[in-house]
Amino acid sequence: MAVREFTIDADIRRAQTLPAAVYHDPAYWALQRERVFARSWQFVPGAERVRASGHLLPFTLLEGCLDEPLVLACGDDGEVRCLSNVCTHRGTIVVEGEGHAASLRCRYHGRRFALDGAFTFMPEFDGVEGFPCPADDLPRVALERWGPLAFCALDPAVPFDRWIGPVRDRVGFLPLDRFTFDPATSREYLVRANWALYCDNYLEEFHLPYIHGGSLSDKLDYGSYRTEVYDYCNLQLGTTKSAAEAFDLPAGHPDRGTLVAAYYFWLFPNLMLNFYPWGLSLNLVQPLAPDRTRVAFLSYVWDERKRGVGAGGDLHRVEMEDEEVVEAVQRGVRSRLYHRGRYSPRREVGTHHFHRLLAEFMRAEG
């Protein structure tokens, strides 16, 4: 099937949802890889470990989708840089495992690089004209930090501060530097559905009483639940009727006086930052195929006493409920009789926002 350009009306009252083919056609999937994921900020797991000079951490950016080999390298100046992990001579992977080294050396032909990616040495290259040149250095990739979290982008379409800014403004009162990664309560899920369907479900409020009745829905005040939209992210403000399950907000905070149980931030295209009184559940949505998605739930804890309480108390059960319905939708969107739907102006504001951004990025050519 050929890719057909589409638009999402800015007026949610008139708008139609994404065409069904976007969720299963390999042509749309290929387009999203280059125009959406290669141009967006992506979370870098494990970056908090890289602190000492010479520490190297190779990783694959969005494995199964972008499959870009990168490496974090901490220089003698203490700065952590994100570099291409592909040798500029013949394309071999340079760093093959986490560890410490004084420089980067390709084991194929001995080309060496400094910890900042600068070319330093190559044997048997006497007489090569115009060598070395800047193209012999390892390309550097944009890297930004926020608390214990790190993000990189191959060719960012949006400045980092504009992307993360609304999150910083709203939850900046939290002691992020004290958030500690908890591997024991972090896990991955394989979902038999398109990545965008998973985001759709996360972003709409509509399903809460239907899919999460008896679990999450009982912890949140559905009547006052609302979505706020920003340029490249949106926020679902989850309120509660129980003061014991709410944040202790500082004086002057815009939500002071509201019993906030959770701040659910979605950042375009595939990241969720869910802040609870106990800490953060970071959900990284990793596309694997048009109908396969890996979702990593990563826990960052700062108040262990509040675990198991409120909206963030039973995340696994909520995930199982979501996966079941999202996988059913994946089967449904392949129907020859379904093309596009409509939005609830009250409850699907976040999904409409996501669809508008996705359509915009898929049309853009850099």
C-alpha positions, 0 to 999 in steps of 0.5 A: 500500500502506498503512503497517502498523506492525511491531515488532522483537523485542528478543531477536535469537533470536526476532526477524524482520527488517524487512518487505520492504515497508519497502524499496520501498513509497513510503508507508514512504519518506514516513514515514521522511522525517518521523519518521527523517531530519527528527528525526536528526543529519545531516552537513554537507559542506564546513563546515570551509571556513566560518571567517572572519566573513561567510562564507556556505555555502548547502546543501540538507539531504539533497537528494532526501529532506528537501530543506531549504534551509539556510545556514551563516553565520559571524558577527562573533563568530566563531560559525558558525550554521546558519540557514534559507535561506528568507526569512520574507517570501515564502519565497524562497531568501536566499543562492544561492551561497557567498561573503562578506557583511556581512549576508543580503539577499533579492533578491526584496523586499530583506528583510535579516537579520544574520549570526545570522539576526535580522531587520534591515530591510524596505522598504515595510512602514510601518504593519504591525501587530506587525511585526517579531516573532520570526517574522520572524527566520530560524529557527536550526537546531541545529549541533554540531562535532566536529573538522573535522566538523559536524552539524545537526538540524531537530528532534533526537530525541536530544541530540548528545552522546548520539549521538556520545559512544561515538565520542568515547570510543573514538577520541578519542585521534586528532588530529581537528583534524589530519584534512584533507579530501582531495577527490582520494580522495573520491567518490560512488556511485549505488546502485540500492537502498533506503538501509536495505538499504545500511545493513543490509549495512554493519552485518552481519558475515555477508557478509564471507567470502562477498562480500569474500573476496580483498579486505577479508576477507583484511585482517581476522581474521573469528574475532575480528571483533565488534559492540558496540551503544550507544544510537544507534550501534554499532561493528564492531571490525575486528581484524587479525593484522598489527601493521603494519596496526593502530592504535598505541593509547595506554596505557590505551586499552580496546583496548590489546593488540588489533591493531585495523585499523579502527573501523567506527562506524554512527550512526543513521540513515545515517552511517558513520565508518570510522577507519583508521590513515591517517585517516577514511572518512566514508560518508554514505548519502543516500536519493533514492527508495524504490529509489535511494541516493547514497553519498558517501565522504569522505576525511579524512587525517592519515597519508598514509604509511599509505594503501593499507595494511590494511583501508582500502587498497582501499575502491572495490573493497569498495564495488563488491562491496557494491553488487552484492549490495545491488542484488540484494537490492533486486530480491529484496525485491519478490518476492511470496513473500518477507516477513521473514527471521531474524537470525544471533545472532552475526553480525547484531547490528548489523543487528538494532540498526538495525531496532529503532531504525528501527521505534521512530522510525517509530512515534513521532509526535514 
